[in-house]
Structures are given as structure tokens and as C-alpha cells.
Amino acid sequence: MSTALEREPYSEIVGRTERNEERRAKAFELRKAGAGYRRIGRELGVSHDTAHKDVRKVLRRLIARTQESAEEARRLDLERLDAMLLALAPQIRDGRIGAITNGVKILERRAKMLGYDAPQQVQMAAVVAEVDTAEAARLRVREKLLRLFGGDGAGAQMPVLDITPVAPKLGEAGGNGHGHSPAGASTG
């Protein structure tokens, strides 16, 4: 049983690869010019899916190159900063203010490049309490009593309880706090 590589001469494989790379480059240029994938496919004699894949492949390569270039530039800059800091080290050890100031600036730049000083996201939460009205509290107590004693709420099985909230009278504990009542109010 022979494989595809055994049946196809090397020169044809290389030629096909080169043609595919040329097609991808043309597809990318057409896309940069604003052409849609269907139009690119028609112009290059391939399906719109192939045109889309060609453009994506070129973009992935460009992104990879850009990332590699950026990483290389960052690495070189960090090496330069390290060399500068190393050159300042004797003067910093001697306590020279200018060298210390420059050393701090180098360290700040290094920290910025490495993302040490990136803003930190702080999550905050608030607890919101629901404030019951007196009527809502009275209904809740009534429902609990109904569940506790059973019944349909008609009063046949449930003891009679007055659960009406009562506010303290003025002048009593919890009243107006002055220890006296307004004119005409009963103090008990």
C-alpha cells in the first residue's frame, strides 16, 4: 500500500504549498481592501469557507509574529533596565540620593512593564435589608399562627390574639424621650 507522499513527487507538493501561500496572501489583501469572503472565494476560485480559512491562517501568523516581536522587545528593555540598575548599584549602596532616585525610577518602569502595578479589581457587595411595614409584620405573624394552630383563619380553632402593634405613649420608655406628654395626652 503506497502513501500519498510516495505517489506525489516532492516538487508537486512544494508547488502546491507555494500556490496555497500565494492564494492566502491574495485572500488577505482582498479582505484588507474590504472584500467579503464570498467575493474573495469567487476571485480566487475557491469556496467562501476556504477564503475565510485562508484569511484566518494569515491573521494567526501575523498575530504570532507580533506577539513574538513584542515579547522580544520587552525582554530587551528589561535587560537594559537591569543593566542600568546594576551600574547604579555602587552609588546606591553609598547612599547617593540621585542614584537612589534613578534606581527607584528604573524599578517603577520595570514594575510597570511586568504589570506589577496593574489596577486591581475590587468587588464590593452591599446587603440591602427589607424593612417590613407594621401591616406586613402583622400578616406574617398571623400566617405563622395559622400554620401553628391550623384552621382556616375563621377563628374556630385558633386562639384569639390581639397582635396589633402598639406604639409607646409619649413620655414612656421609647416615647419622645422627654419624660412628659404633650398637652392633652394621657400618661396612664
N, C-alpha and C positions, 0 to 999 in steps of 0.2 A: 504494500500500500504506500503510495507516494504522497507527500505533503504538498501544500500549495507552494512552499518555498522551493521544493525540488523541481516542480513543474514550471515555475516562473523564473526567468533569468533575473539576476541581480539588477541589471541595467534597467529593466522594466519596472522593478519595484522602486528604484531610485527616481526614475522618470515620473512615476505616478505620484510619489511623495512630493516631488517638486511642483507638479501641476496642482496638487491639493493645496500646497502652501501658497502658490500664486493666487488660486481661487479664493482662499481665505483672506489674503491681503486685499484683493479686489472687493470682496464682500464687506470687509471692514471699512474701506474707503467709501463705498456706496452708502453704507449705514451712517458714517460720519457726515455725508452730504445730505442726509435726511431721507434716504430711500427706505421703504418698508421691506420686510422680509420677502413678501410675495414678488415684489418688483426685482429685488436682488436675485431671487431664485430664477425668475424668467430671464434676466440679463445674463446670468452665468450658466444657464441650462441645468439647474438643479432644483430640487423641491424647496419650498419655503422653510421646511424643517431643517434641511441641510444648510441653507443660508443662515438660519438662526444659530445652529450649532457652530458654523464656521466663525461667525462674529463673536460668539461666547468664548470660543477657544482662543482667539486673538486677544480678547479682553482679559482673560485669565492670565495669559502670558505677560501682558503689559502690567497688570496689577502685581504679579510676582516680581517682575523686574523692578518696578517702582519701590516695592517693599524692600527688596534686597538693597537697592541703592540707598534708600532712606536709612536702613539699618547700618549699612557700611558707613555712611556719613555720620550717624550718631556715634558709632564705635570710634571713628577717628576723632571726633570732637571730644569725646570722653577721655581719650588718650592724651589729647592736647591739654585738657584741663588738669589731668593728673600730673603731667609733666610740669605745668606751671606751679601747681601746689607743691610739688617736690622741690622745685627751685626756690620757693619761698620758705620752705621748712626751717632752714637755719636761722633766718631772720625772725620767723615767728617764735622759735624757741628762745631767741634773745629778747623777746618782748617788744619788738618794734611795732608800734601802733599801725603804721602804714601797711606793713606786711600782713599784720593780723586782719586789717580791714579788707585787703585784697584777697586774703585767704578765705574770709567769710563770703565774699562775693563769688569766688570760684565755687565754693561748696553750695551756695544758693543756686548758682547756674546748673551745677551738676544735679542737685535735687530736683530742679525744675525739669531737666531733660529726662530724668528717670521716673518722673511722675510721683515723687515722694510728697510733693506739696499739692497734689490734686485735691480739689474740693471734695469733702466727704459728705455723703448723703445722710441726713439725719431724719429719721422717721419720728413723727410726733403723733400721739393719739390723744384724743380728748374723750372723756366719759361724760355723756350727757344724761343727766338724771331726769326721769319723767316725774313731774310734780302732779300729784292727784288733787283733784278738787274734792271738797268735802262730800259732795254727792257721789263721786266715783268711789271714794273710800267706803261710804255707807253701803253702796250696792255690792262692793266686793265682800264686805263683812256679811251682808245678808246672804249672798251666794254661798259663802263658806258655811254659814249656819244651816242653810237648806241642805247642803251636802252632808253635814254632820248629823242633823236630826232627821233627814229625809223629808218627804212631804212635797206637796205641790205649791207651797207658798201661801195656801189659803189660811194657815194659822192653826189647823186642826191638830197637827202632830208637833208643831214647833212651839217652844215656849215663847211667850210674848216678852219681847225685849225692846226697850227704847234705845236705839243706837243712834239717835240724832246727836251730832256733835254739838257740844255746848262750849261757847267761848267764855273764858273767865270774866267775871264782872269787873268793871273798872274799880280800881282800888284794892283788889285782891291780888294774890300772887299771880303773876302772868298778865295782870291788867295793865294800866297805864304807868305803873311803877312809881306813882307819886304818893300812894297811900291814902288818897282821898278820892271821892267820887265827884263827878260833875253835878251841878245843881239839879236837883230833882231825881237823881238816880238813887236807887235803894242800895244800901250797903249790907243788907242782910238782916 
